[in-house]
Amino acid sequence: MLSKCLKYDLKYIYKVLIVFYLLATIFAIFTRVLFSFDNSFMLHILALISSGTTIAFIINIIINSLLRVWVRFVKNVYGDESYLTHTLPISKSTIYTSKFLSSIITMFTSILVIILCVFIAYYSENNLEILKNTLQFFATSMDSTAIKVVLVAFFVIFLEFTAILQAGFTGLLLGHRSNNLKMVKSILYGFLNYLFVVAISVLIIYIIGLFNPNIMALFNSNISNTLSVDIVKTALTLGICLYIILIGIYYFIDIKVFKKGVNVD
């Protein structure tokens, strides 16, 4: 039953997102083609316009990835669809798990599409060489490889937006337990919840830093000081672990809150 719920959740989300995926990809291709004409001033202007449009659609992909997931949650759990949702022969944990998994899949594919569009629009031998040198610099500094650096960056961005989505889910669950101003309170709770996640992450890192000089260096060093490779690697590893743990904790908390019941509009 989880697979069926997930199927309908993703169908609703991608119904709009796929349009932004296609438009971003199309304008990325236009940008790539137009920039290939070096001797035409007019085509260069059109390339800049197309480039700006591509960036605009990339931003829209991120915004709509967040909004579509949250809108689906509200409509399916609290709106008109909720009367059918809550009569289905499935547990509330299954319903919420479907929403959670659909948010992860959505954010994962959106980031992949964004990376693809950036590659299509701005790929060139010169840009690729600059990227390789930059990645190689970080890879050498971190005693790693360029591919690992890319994967870590991708994973950190993915976890960051997943945490934002999770904070939104928690805000919606808490806000809709009220009898009035549900959306206003949901937005407020979601924002405060995300700030709490950031604050608790910093606090945990600081507490660990009391016993680990490498971590404490993050608080004691400033921009003019160069952080060592070990400090950067430790900080990234700790940050990723913290995000995964906090996302998992909020997942189980949200299910517990969800099981207490919902106020259907």
Secondary structure by P-SEA (a helix, b strand, c coil): caaaaaaaaaaaaaccaaaaaaaaaaaaaaaaaaacccccaaaaaaaaaaaaaaaaaaaaaaaaaaaaaaaaaaaaccccaaaaaaaccccaaaaaaaaaaaaaaaaaaaaaaaaaaaaaacccaaaaaaaaaaaaaaaaaacccaaaaaaaaaaaaaaaaaaaaaaaaaaaaaaaccccaaaaaaaaaaaaaaaaaaaaaaaaaaaaaaacccccccccccccccccaaaaaaaaaaaaaaaaaaaaaaaaaaaaaaaaccccc
